[in-house]
């Protein structure tokens, strides 16, 4: 099982763009446990500080920071498929 945590901020355009991509493509990744975390809540704040996330969304895969800001969905898909 792969864990994908997405740290988002309300009103974030890039977050919304990623969420829409995930809704369309998530079926390709049945082994991925998806968790969206609001950066303004306590758990989100802890992750922001732990991983130095300065732009959203912040993507964390199995405890490792994958990306922040605009998401390169091709690289993300390749990473999730290899795990």
Biotite code that builds the C-alpha atoms (Angstrom):
import biotite.structure as struc

atoms = struc.array([
    struc.Atom([0.000, 0.000, 0.000], chain_id="A", res_id=1, res_name="UNK", atom_name="CA", element="C"),
    struc.Atom([1.279, 3.442, -0.994], chain_id="A", res_id=2, res_name="UNK", atom_name="CA", element="C"),
    struc.Atom([0.304, 6.477, 1.092], chain_id="A", res_id=3, res_name="UNK", atom_name="CA", element="C"),
    struc.Atom([-0.226, 9.770, -0.736], chain_id="A", res_id=4, res_name="UNK", atom_name="CA", element="C"),
    struc.Atom([-0.773, 12.758, 1.546], chain_id="A", res_id=5, res_name="UNK", atom_name="CA", element="C"),
    struc.Atom([-1.741, 16.022, -0.111], chain_id="A", res_id=6, res_name="UNK", atom_name="CA", element="C"),
    struc.Atom([-1.366, 19.166, 1.974], chain_id="A", res_id=7, res_name="UNK", atom_name="CA", element="C"),
    struc.Atom([-3.758, 21.789, 0.611], chain_id="A", res_id=8, res_name="UNK", atom_name="CA", element="C"),
    struc.Atom([-4.867, 25.342, 1.334], chain_id="A", res_id=9, res_name="UNK", atom_name="CA", element="C"),
    struc.Atom([-8.481, 26.500, 0.865], chain_id="A", res_id=10, res_name="UNK", atom_name="CA", element="C"),
    struc.Atom([-8.878, 28.501, -2.348], chain_id="A", res_id=11, res_name="UNK", atom_name="CA", element="C"),
    struc.Atom([-5.618, 27.228, -3.870], chain_id="A", res_id=12, res_name="UNK", atom_name="CA", element="C"),
    struc.Atom([-5.900, 26.980, -7.667], chain_id="A", res_id=13, res_name="UNK", atom_name="CA", element="C"),
    struc.Atom([-3.096, 24.411, -7.984], chain_id="A", res_id=14, res_name="UNK", atom_name="CA", element="C"),
    struc.Atom([-4.692, 22.296, -5.234], chain_id="A", res_id=15, res_name="UNK", atom_name="CA", element="C"),
    struc.Atom([-8.011, 22.298, -7.054], chain_id="A", res_id=16, res_name="UNK", atom_name="CA", element="C"),
    struc.Atom([-6.299, 21.422, -10.341], chain_id="A", res_id=17, res_name="UNK", atom_name="CA", element="C"),
    struc.Atom([-4.584, 18.449, -8.675], chain_id="A", res_id=18, res_name="UNK", atom_name="CA", element="C"),
    struc.Atom([-7.800, 17.310, -6.963], chain_id="A", res_id=19, res_name="UNK", atom_name="CA", element="C"),
    struc.Atom([-9.617, 17.281, -10.315], chain_id="A", res_id=20, res_name="UNK", atom_name="CA", element="C"),
    struc.Atom([-6.764, 15.301, -11.912], chain_id="A", res_id=21, res_name="UNK", atom_name="CA", element="C"),
    struc.Atom([-6.869, 12.821, -9.009], chain_id="A", res_id=22, res_name="UNK", atom_name="CA", element="C"),
    struc.Atom([-10.648, 12.332, -9.322], chain_id="A", res_id=23, res_name="UNK", atom_name="CA", element="C"),
    struc.Atom([-10.246, 11.425, -13.004], chain_id="A", res_id=24, res_name="UNK", atom_name="CA", element="C"),
    struc.Atom([-7.109, 9.280, -12.613], chain_id="A", res_id=25, res_name="UNK", atom_name="CA", element="C"),
    struc.Atom([-7.246, 7.703, -9.137], chain_id="A", res_id=26, res_name="UNK", atom_name="CA", element="C"),
    struc.Atom([-8.687, 4.429, -10.457], chain_id="A", res_id=27, res_name="UNK", atom_name="CA", element="C"),
    struc.Atom([-5.297, 3.789, -12.112], chain_id="A", res_id=28, res_name="UNK", atom_name="CA", element="C"),
    struc.Atom([-3.732, 3.585, -8.656], chain_id="A", res_id=29, res_name="UNK", atom_name="CA", element="C"),
    struc.Atom([-5.773, 1.069, -6.605], chain_id="A", res_id=30, res_name="UNK", atom_name="CA", element="C"),
    struc.Atom([-2.835, 0.528, -4.220], chain_id="A", res_id=31, res_name="UNK", atom_name="CA", element="C"),
    struc.Atom([-2.715, 4.225, -3.215], chain_id="A", res_id=32, res_name="UNK", atom_name="CA", element="C"),
    struc.Atom([-4.280, 5.414, 0.026], chain_id="A", res_id=33, res_name="UNK", atom_name="CA", element="C"),
    struc.Atom([-5.129, 9.090, -0.586], chain_id="A", res_id=34, res_name="UNK", atom_name="CA", element="C"),
    struc.Atom([-5.354, 11.581, 2.263], chain_id="A", res_id=35, res_name="UNK", atom_name="CA", element="C"),
    struc.Atom([-6.055, 15.291, 1.833], chain_id="A", res_id=36, res_name="UNK", atom_name="CA", element="C"),
    struc.Atom([-4.842, 17.434, 4.730], chain_id="A", res_id=37, res_name="UNK", atom_name="CA", element="C"),
    struc.Atom([-5.734, 21.089, 5.234], chain_id="A", res_id=38, res_name="UNK", atom_name="CA", element="C"),
    struc.Atom([-2.529, 23.085, 5.829], chain_id="A", res_id=39, res_name="UNK", atom_name="CA", element="C"),
    struc.Atom([-4.404, 25.408, 8.186], chain_id="A", res_id=40, res_name="UNK", atom_name="CA", element="C"),
    struc.Atom([-5.325, 22.615, 10.623], chain_id="A", res_id=41, res_name="UNK", atom_name="CA", element="C"),
    struc.Atom([-2.955, 21.167, 13.235], chain_id="A", res_id=42, res_name="UNK", atom_name="CA", element="C"),
    struc.Atom([-1.898, 18.054, 11.300], chain_id="A", res_id=43, res_name="UNK", atom_name="CA", element="C"),
    struc.Atom([-1.362, 20.186, 8.196], chain_id="A", res_id=44, res_name="UNK", atom_name="CA", element="C"),
    struc.Atom([0.740, 22.691, 10.140], chain_id="A", res_id=45, res_name="UNK", atom_name="CA", element="C"),
    struc.Atom([2.896, 19.874, 11.499], chain_id="A", res_id=46, res_name="UNK", atom_name="CA", element="C"),
    struc.Atom([3.533, 18.584, 7.962], chain_id="A", res_id=47, res_name="UNK", atom_name="CA", element="C"),
    struc.Atom([4.209, 22.102, 6.619], chain_id="A", res_id=48, res_name="UNK", atom_name="CA", element="C"),
    struc.Atom([6.925, 22.594, 9.231], chain_id="A", res_id=49, res_name="UNK", atom_name="CA", element="C"),
    struc.Atom([8.330, 19.053, 9.026], chain_id="A", res_id=50, res_name="UNK", atom_name="CA", element="C"),
    struc.Atom([8.760, 19.131, 5.230], chain_id="A", res_id=51, res_name="UNK", atom_name="CA", element="C"),
    struc.Atom([9.248, 22.908, 4.731], chain_id="A", res_id=52, res_name="UNK", atom_name="CA", element="C"),
    struc.Atom([6.256, 23.164, 2.406], chain_id="A", res_id=53, res_name="UNK", atom_name="CA", element="C"),
    struc.Atom([6.204, 26.753, 1.146], chain_id="A", res_id=54, res_name="UNK", atom_name="CA", element="C"),
    struc.Atom([3.712, 26.345, -1.706], chain_id="A", res_id=55, res_name="UNK", atom_name="CA", element="C"),
    struc.Atom([0.694, 24.140, -2.106], chain_id="A", res_id=56, res_name="UNK", atom_name="CA", element="C"),
    struc.Atom([-0.200, 21.491, -2.731], chain_id="A", res_id=57, res_name="UNK", atom_name="CA", element="C"),
    struc.Atom([2.509, 19.590, -0.935], chain_id="A", res_id=58, res_name="UNK", atom_name="CA", element="C"),
    struc.Atom([2.617, 15.926, -1.968], chain_id="A", res_id=59, res_name="UNK", atom_name="CA", element="C"),
    struc.Atom([4.090, 13.407, 0.445], chain_id="A", res_id=60, res_name="UNK", atom_name="CA", element="C"),
    struc.Atom([4.510, 9.811, -0.721], chain_id="A", res_id=61, res_name="UNK", atom_name="CA", element="C"),
    struc.Atom([5.221, 7.179, 1.935], chain_id="A", res_id=62, res_name="UNK", atom_name="CA", element="C"),
    struc.Atom([6.622, 9.824, 4.265], chain_id="A", res_id=63, res_name="UNK", atom_name="CA", element="C"),
    struc.Atom([8.898, 11.495, 1.673], chain_id="A", res_id=64, res_name="UNK", atom_name="CA", element="C"),
    struc.Atom([8.193, 14.912, 0.177], chain_id="A", res_id=65, res_name="UNK", atom_name="CA", element="C"),
    struc.Atom([7.549, 14.449, -3.564], chain_id="A", res_id=66, res_name="UNK", atom_name="CA", element="C"),
    struc.Atom([6.685, 17.989, -4.650], chain_id="A", res_id=67, res_name="UNK", atom_name="CA", element="C"),
    struc.Atom([5.285, 21.375, -3.698], chain_id="A", res_id=68, res_name="UNK", atom_name="CA", element="C"),
    struc.Atom([3.356, 23.847, -5.796], chain_id="A", res_id=69, res_name="UNK", atom_name="CA", element="C"),
    struc.Atom([2.147, 22.918, -9.272], chain_id="A", res_id=70, res_name="UNK", atom_name="CA", element="C"),
    struc.Atom([2.103, 19.135, -9.703], chain_id="A", res_id=71, res_name="UNK", atom_name="CA", element="C"),
    struc.Atom([3.846, 17.426, -12.613], chain_id="A", res_id=72, res_name="UNK", atom_name="CA", element="C"),
    struc.Atom([1.193, 14.740, -13.012], chain_id="A", res_id=73, res_name="UNK", atom_name="CA", element="C"),
    struc.Atom([3.285, 12.684, -15.458], chain_id="A", res_id=74, res_name="UNK", atom_name="CA", element="C"),
    struc.Atom([6.113, 12.360, -12.915], chain_id="A", res_id=75, res_name="UNK", atom_name="CA", element="C"),
    struc.Atom([3.616, 11.655, -10.143], chain_id="A", res_id=76, res_name="UNK", atom_name="CA", element="C"),
    struc.Atom([1.882, 8.914, -12.141], chain_id="A", res_id=77, res_name="UNK", atom_name="CA", element="C"),
    struc.Atom([5.242, 7.306, -12.988], chain_id="A", res_id=78, res_name="UNK", atom_name="CA", element="C"),
    struc.Atom([6.314, 7.400, -9.323], chain_id="A", res_id=79, res_name="UNK", atom_name="CA", element="C"),
    struc.Atom([3.050, 5.887, -8.077], chain_id="A", res_id=80, res_name="UNK", atom_name="CA", element="C"),
    struc.Atom([3.206, 3.119, -10.696], chain_id="A", res_id=81, res_name="UNK", atom_name="CA", element="C"),
    struc.Atom([6.770, 2.160, -9.758], chain_id="A", res_id=82, res_name="UNK", atom_name="CA", element="C"),
    struc.Atom([5.916, 1.760, -6.051], chain_id="A", res_id=83, res_name="UNK", atom_name="CA", element="C"),
])
